[in-house]
Amino acid sequence: MRLLEPHALPTRLDDDAAVEDLLSRPSQALIDDLAQVDGDIMVLGVGGKIGPTLAHLAKRAAPDKRVIGVARFSDAGVRARLDSWGIETIACDLLDRDAVAALPQVLNVVYMAGRKFGTSGDEPFTWAMNVDAPAISAEIFRESRIVAFSTLCVYPFTSVNGGGAEETTQPGSPGEYANSCLGRERMFEYFSAAHGTPGRLIRLGYAIDMRYGVLHELATKVRDGTPIDVTTGHTSIIWQGDASAQILRCLLHCTNPTTPLNITAPAIETIRGLAEGLGERLGKQPEFVGQEAATAWVMNGTEAARMFGPPMVDTDTMLDWTADWVARGGSSYGKPTRYESRDGQF
């Protein structure tokens, strides 16, 4: 197995299989960290966009550990893919307390379940998934380490001229989605303090995959000549493989009680600059509308960089890969991030 190292990064990603391979290719640092983590790993909510490759990354980095993926598995293809990678799969509704209690008790839990899109008009279910389900898992797995996904959306909009929201920034954001995500954090905080459960709350920036994400959306608009609104003119992004690796490495860096950690690249990017970089690679001039606002959902990735080093995949490389992918008509999940939203409605 080739390791993920900066000098060995490909110049392009030919197809979905190449993307999946790179997203799940471990670095030596991840292998070394997981070797120091005792016990097996269970990923709750493994069926989303990031879950399958994160679970595969864990298995490739620690092949002697059991890696268990838990989800409803409404898409049978996802389950089959995980099974083919040697990941044990269990179908479970994480809102069903008895079903969750019947899951294996492992020492390491990565909690990824949540709901974002579709919140508007169905707020109660979003709150159930983002608050009740975490409370159930936090109580049942109180003897485990729990690294739980959250989002940069729990932060208020902050000045684009500063370094972005830090882990100490007081949460506060518009919309029921963001507030339900803060509720998720509070549940893990409560049960961590009550039971002494070590953990981390992962405030994740916009993860970049060839098939979705801020860069995919911008490249598609540049290619198609669609105007780009730069009112929300700044963003925090990170290659999804780097994000997954840092999240798994957090199992060795849990705190008691649990505390938040921003997972994003250290630098804040401008939408205008990203679009122009993609335009240069695509041979197209981006068309912009609007004027950059003084604030945005941006956060500071300094602490993660201090703990894990800088991401292995830099912005220029992501721009190269994305422009090439979109120019060739590569596959797309067809799921916009809504990064430009300023009212918190999803």
matplotlib code that plots the C-alpha trace (Angstrom):
import matplotlib.pyplot as plt

x = [0.0, 1.3, 1.2, -0.1, 2.9, 3.0, 5.7, 3.7, 0.4, -1.0, -1.2, -4.8, -7.6, -8.8, -12.1, -14.2, -12.0, -8.9, -10.7, -11.8, -8.3, -6.7, -9.3, -8.7, -4.9, -3.3, -0.2, 2.5, 1.4, -2.1, -0.8, 1.5, -1.2, -3.8, -1.2, -1.1, -4.9, -6.1, -9.3, -11.5, -13.3, -17.0, -18.3, -21.9, -23.6, -21.1, -23.5, -23.0, -20.7, -17.6, -18.3, -17.4, -13.9, -13.2, -14.0, -11.9, -9.1, -9.3, -9.2, -6.2, -4.3, -5.1, -5.8, -5.7, -8.5, -12.1, -13.7, -17.5, -19.8, -23.3, -26.1, -29.6, -28.0, -30.9, -28.3, -27.4, -24.5, -22.7, -23.0, -21.7, -18.7, -17.9, -18.2, -15.8, -13.2, -13.3, -15.5, -18.2, -21.6, -24.6, -27.9, -29.3, -31.6, -29.7, -32.9, -33.9, -32.3, -32.7, -31.1, -28.2, -27.8, -27.4, -24.4, -20.9, -19.3, -16.0, -13.4, -13.4, -16.5, -16.5, -20.0, -21.0, -24.8, -26.7, -29.1, -28.6, -30.5, -34.2, -34.3, -36.5, -40.1, -39.1, -37.4, -38.5, -36.8, -33.6, -33.6, -34.3, -31.3, -29.0, -29.8, -31.8, -29.7, -26.4, -27.8, -28.6, -25.2, -23.3, -25.0, -24.7, -21.0, -20.0, -17.1, -15.7, -13.7, -16.1, -14.9, -18.1, -18.7, -20.0, -19.7, -18.3, -21.9, -22.2, -20.0, -21.4, -20.3, -16.9, -14.8, -13.1, -10.1, -9.3, -8.1, -11.6, -13.5, -11.3, -12.3, -12.9, -15.3, -18.7, -21.2, -24.2, -25.5, -28.8, -31.1, -32.5, -29.8, -26.9, -28.7, -29.5, -25.8, -25.0, -27.5, -25.6, -22.4, -24.1, -25.4, -21.8, -20.5, -23.1, -22.6, -18.8, -18.8, -21.4, -19.5, -15.9, -16.1, -13.1, -13.7, -13.5, -16.1, -15.0, -16.1, -15.5, -14.9, -16.1, -14.5, -13.4, -14.0, -13.9, -17.6, -19.0, -17.9, -17.2, -14.6, -16.8, -19.6, -17.4, -15.7, -19.0, -20.2, -17.0, -17.2, -20.8, -20.6, -22.9, -22.5, -21.0, -22.4, -19.5, -21.6, -20.4, -16.9, -14.7, -14.7, -12.8, -12.0, -9.9, -9.2, -11.6, -8.8, -6.8, -10.0, -10.7, -7.1, -7.0, -10.4, -9.2, -6.0, -8.2, -8.8, -5.3, -5.9, -9.2, -9.8, -11.8, -14.3, -14.7, -13.7, -14.1, -11.4, -11.6, -10.7, -9.9, -6.9, -5.0, -5.7, -9.0, -9.8, -11.7, -14.4, -13.2, -9.6, -10.7, -12.9, -10.2, -7.8, -10.2, -10.9, -7.2, -7.1, -10.3, -9.6, -12.7, -13.2, -15.5, -18.5, -19.1, -22.1, -22.6, -20.0, -18.1, -19.6, -17.4, -18.3, -18.6, -18.6, -14.9, -12.7, -9.2, -7.3, -4.2, -4.7, -5.2, -2.1, -0.2, -1.3, -1.1, 0.9, -0.5, -2.8, -0.9, -3.1, -2.8, -5.2, -3.4, -3.4, -7.2, -7.7, -5.7, -7.6, -11.1, -10.6, -9.4, -12.3, -15.0, -13.6, -13.8, -17.3, -16.5, -19.2, -21.1, -23.2, -25.5, -25.6, -24.7, -23.1, -25.1, -21.9, -23.4, -26.3, -26.3, -29.7, -29.0, -31.8, -31.0]
y = [0.0, 3.4, 6.0, 9.5, 11.8, 15.3, 14.4, 11.5, 13.3, 12.6, 15.4, 14.4, 12.1, 10.0, 8.6, 7.9, 4.9, 7.2, 9.7, 7.0, 5.5, 8.9, 9.9, 6.6, 6.5, 6.8, 8.8, 7.4, 9.9, 8.5, 4.9, 5.8, 7.6, 4.8, 2.3, 4.1, 4.0, 0.9, -0.8, -1.0, 1.8, 2.2, 4.9, 5.9, 7.5, 6.0, 6.3, 9.9, 11.7, 11.4, 8.3, 5.5, 6.9, 7.8, 4.3, 2.9, 5.2, 3.9, 0.3, 0.9, 2.7, 0.1, -3.2, -5.2, -3.2, -4.0, -1.1, -1.1, 1.1, 1.8, 3.5, 2.9, 1.9, 3.1, 2.9, -0.8, 0.1, 1.9, -1.1, -3.4, -1.1, -1.0, -4.8, -5.2, -3.1, -5.3, -3.0, -4.7, -3.1, -3.0, -1.4, 0.7, 3.6, 5.9, 7.3, 3.8, 3.6, -0.2, -0.7, 1.6, -0.2, -3.5, -2.3, -3.5, -1.7, -0.5, 1.9, 4.4, 6.0, 8.4, 10.0, 11.4, 11.2, 14.4, 16.3, 19.5, 19.7, 19.6, 21.3, 24.1, 22.7, 19.7, 21.2, 18.7, 15.8, 17.8, 18.5, 14.8, 13.7, 16.5, 16.5, 13.4, 10.8, 12.3, 12.2, 8.5, 7.6, 9.8, 8.0, 4.5, 4.9, 6.8, 4.3, 5.1, 7.9, 9.9, 12.1, 13.8, 15.7, 19.3, 22.2, 25.7, 26.8, 26.9, 30.0, 33.5, 35.2, 36.7, 39.4, 38.3, 40.5, 38.5, 35.0, 33.5, 32.0, 30.3, 27.4, 29.9, 32.0, 32.0, 30.1, 31.9, 31.5, 32.0, 29.2, 26.0, 23.8, 25.7, 25.8, 22.1, 21.4, 23.5, 21.3, 18.2, 19.6, 20.4, 16.8, 15.4, 18.0, 17.2, 13.4, 13.8, 15.8, 13.6, 10.3, 11.4, 10.5, 11.8, 13.2, 16.0, 18.0, 18.4, 21.8, 20.9, 23.4, 22.8, 19.4, 19.2, 16.1, 16.2, 15.3, 18.0, 21.0, 24.6, 24.2, 21.8, 24.3, 27.2, 25.3, 24.3, 27.9, 29.1, 26.4, 27.1, 30.9, 31.1, 34.3, 33.8, 35.8, 37.0, 38.5, 35.6, 36.2, 34.1, 30.5, 27.8, 24.6, 21.5, 18.4, 15.7, 13.2, 15.6, 16.2, 12.5, 11.8, 14.6, 13.5, 10.0, 11.2, 13.0, 9.6, 10.0, 13.6, 13.5, 15.7, 15.1, 16.7, 16.9, 20.2, 21.6, 21.6, 23.4, 21.2, 23.3, 24.6, 27.4, 30.0, 31.6, 31.6, 34.2, 33.1, 35.5, 34.2, 30.6, 31.3, 33.2, 30.4, 27.9, 30.2, 30.3, 26.5, 26.2, 29.0, 30.9, 34.3, 34.1, 36.4, 37.9, 39.6, 41.3, 42.8, 41.0, 41.3, 42.2, 38.9, 35.2, 31.7, 31.4, 29.8, 29.6, 26.3, 27.2, 24.7, 21.7, 22.7, 22.9, 19.4, 17.6, 19.8, 21.5, 19.6, 17.5, 18.8, 22.5, 24.9, 25.0, 21.2, 21.1, 23.8, 21.7, 18.5, 20.2, 22.2, 19.0, 17.0, 19.4, 20.1, 16.4, 16.1, 14.0, 12.7, 14.9, 14.2, 17.0, 18.3, 22.0, 23.0, 26.2, 27.9, 31.2, 31.1, 34.0, 33.3, 29.8, 28.2, 24.8]
z = [0.0, -0.9, 1.9, 1.5, 1.3, -0.2, -2.7, -4.0, -4.8, -8.3, -10.8, -11.6, -10.4, -13.3, -12.0, -8.9, -7.9, -7.9, -5.7, -3.3, -3.1, -2.4, 0.2, 2.1, 1.7, 5.2, 6.1, 8.3, 11.0, 11.0, 11.1, 14.0, 16.0, 15.6, 16.7, 20.0, 20.4, 22.2, 21.1, 18.0, 16.1, 15.4, 13.0, 13.8, 10.8, 8.3, 5.3, 4.5, 2.0, 4.2, 6.3, 3.8, 3.0, 6.6, 7.7, 4.9, 5.9, 9.5, 8.3, 5.9, 8.7, 11.4, 9.6, 12.8, 14.4, 14.0, 12.1, 12.4, 10.3, 11.6, 9.6, 8.4, 5.0, 2.8, 0.0, -0.2, -2.5, 0.3, 2.6, 0.0, -0.6, 3.1, 3.4, 0.4, 2.3, 5.4, 7.4, 9.5, 8.9, 11.2, 10.2, 13.0, 13.6, 15.9, 17.3, 18.5, 22.0, 22.3, 18.9, 19.9, 23.2, 21.3, 19.3, 20.3, 23.1, 21.6, 23.0, 20.1, 18.6, 15.7, 15.7, 12.2, 12.2, 11.6, 9.3, 7.4, 4.1, 4.4, 7.7, 6.6, 6.8, 8.8, 11.8, 14.4, 12.7, 12.3, 16.1, 16.8, 14.6, 15.8, 19.5, 20.6, 18.7, 20.0, 23.6, 23.2, 21.9, 24.4, 27.3, 25.9, 24.9, 28.0, 28.6, 25.1, 23.6, 21.4, 18.5, 17.3, 14.1, 14.4, 12.0, 11.6, 11.4, 15.2, 15.1, 14.4, 11.3, 12.0, 10.4, 7.2, 8.1, 11.2, 11.5, 11.7, 14.7, 17.2, 19.5, 22.3, 20.2, 21.7, 19.5, 18.1, 14.6, 12.7, 11.7, 13.2, 11.7, 13.3, 16.7, 16.6, 15.9, 19.0, 20.8, 19.6, 21.0, 24.3, 24.6, 24.2, 26.6, 29.2, 29.1, 28.9, 32.1, 33.8, 33.0, 32.5, 28.8, 26.8, 23.4, 20.8, 19.1, 15.5, 14.0, 10.4, 7.6, 4.1, 3.0, -0.6, -2.7, -6.5, -6.6, -4.3, -2.2, -2.6, -5.3, -7.3, -7.2, -8.2, -11.0, -12.4, -12.5, -14.1, -16.7, -17.5, -17.4, -14.4, -12.3, -8.9, -6.0, -3.9, -1.1, 1.1, -0.2, 2.1, 3.1, 5.2, 3.2, 3.6, 1.5, 2.8, 3.1, 5.4, 7.4, 7.9, 8.9, 11.5, 12.8, 13.3, 14.9, 17.4, 19.1, 20.5, 21.4, 23.3, 26.3, 29.4, 29.4, 25.6, 23.9, 20.4, 17.7, 14.3, 11.4, 8.4, 6.5, 8.3, 5.6, 4.9, 1.2, -0.9, -3.2, -5.8, -5.6, -5.8, -8.8, -10.6, -10.0, -11.4, -14.3, -15.2, -15.3, -17.2, -19.7, -18.6, -17.1, -14.0, -13.8, -10.4, -8.9, -5.5, -3.2, -0.5, 3.0, 5.9, 7.7, 6.8, 8.3, 8.6, 11.3, 12.5, 11.9, 13.8, 16.7, 14.4, 12.4, 15.6, 16.6, 13.3, 10.9, 7.9, 5.5, 3.0, 0.1, -0.5, -2.2, -5.5, -5.8, -5.0, -7.7, -10.2, -9.5, -9.4, -12.7, -14.5, -13.0, -13.9, -17.4, -18.1, -16.9, -13.8, -11.6, -9.2, -6.1, -7.1, -3.5, -3.1, 0.1, 0.4, 1.5, 0.4, 2.8, 5.3, 7.0, 8.2, 6.1, 4.6]

ax = plt.figure().add_subplot(projection="3d")
ax.plot(x, y, z, "-o")
ax.set_aspect("equal")
plt.show()
